[in-house]
């Protein structure tokens, strides 16, 4: 784990100008977003103004007035302000930022329709149906590009926000590891505050800057941007409320980690109960129409993908067969939904006697203690190494999806000997079908620890939805091209 030197290198008297300069990038980024949104709306307005539509009676629909090209960018920025899409807390997180842009587009469409009806102003429909959707698409693309650029900069150590972790030692260490692994999110952990003061350089490798009574002093001393508080008995309701009030006098944001950290999204709502705002956790929707829809989408997409990649299938089969002795496909028993075993298909990437030679390599495993993995596995053929690098060896699993054994997105299909070592938590993964790709695929694959693999699989089962699947499929493309953890 990386441990920042920001806290250790700070000296009294460095507050002020240096801190403001460190935080100034946020306002510059928002101004760049504002300019980009204006340009996107202007392009949409220009194209919408120039489009002519056939009315069906031999005439062209009336075009929008020239002033609409100027008004639309202004209205678009106003709509974005109303949807709060320029606030820091909604930026840099893809799903939420994109949702704010869609809300702005719907708000603008509703406003145009309402105003035109209320004051009986004729609006060129062709302009509206072209300009606003185009401005929305361009804005989403621009923000995706800027966010990707920001994530690259953060991985290089720029544009980070200093973060203080507050809680017990185990939770602090786990959250530190997670933040360090996803450094592109921008959280640079400078240290922690534990219930009892210990020496610098805790076993987690994270500086201990104070105890729970010194959080505010630490925030002011080190100019902390974010305070992440984990569940602890010492920080009960009154103390946590007081901490929030005290942080209002600083520039630091307060983040609270719930006890059920793997349950997120639409399943979690704040509801008033007996006059108190309580966290209500909905049941995971693992049955019903959503499940039927997922199965139908899986099989239809798998059929289309199989037909599309059929020439590639034939080419890979020819190469595998001509470069090494043995069958084209490799069949392996895996455990699927409800704990039922099935035969999973892959293009053969190893020598024929790979299973027999595995026992001699157990001691050299670079896996996570449960999964056997080697970065330079001598059983992998030269062609197989290339297939694994880009996950092409897994394409035959589309046939497993067609027959209903697997899904396009889901937990990794485990081996029977792995299941024998599962704890209670891991049996949650059998509530859904295993997937060709999933959170495991886009989060590091073979580089993940066993605890991380458990957490990721449980998180998917607890929160699965079609939108979640689409997000994972999109991110899978980047993971495949990067090839990280693929060996």
Protein Blocks (a to p, Z undefined) as FASTA:
>chain_A
ZZdfklmmpcehiahjlmmmmmmmmmmmmmmmmmmmmmmmmmmmmmmmmpccdehnopac
ddddfklmmmmmmmmmmmmmmnopmbfklgoilklmmmmmmmmmmmmmmmmmmmmmmnop
acdfklmmmmmmmmmmmmmmmmmmmmmmmmmmmmnopaiacdddeddfklmmmmmmmmmm
mmmnopacfbdcdfbdcdehifkopacfbdfklmmmmmmmnopabdcddddfklgfklmm
mmmmmmmmmmbdcddddfblmbgcjlbccddeehiacdddddddfehjllmmmmmmmmmm
mmmmmmmmmmmmmmmmmmmmmmogcdfbdcdddddehhiacddddddfbdfklmmmmmmm
mmmpcbeolaccdfklckbcfklmmmmmnommmmmmmmmmmnopacfbdcddddfklmmm
pcfklmmmmmpccdfbdfklmnnpjmpcfklmmmmmmmmmmmgcfklmmmmmmmmmmmmm
nopoiZZ
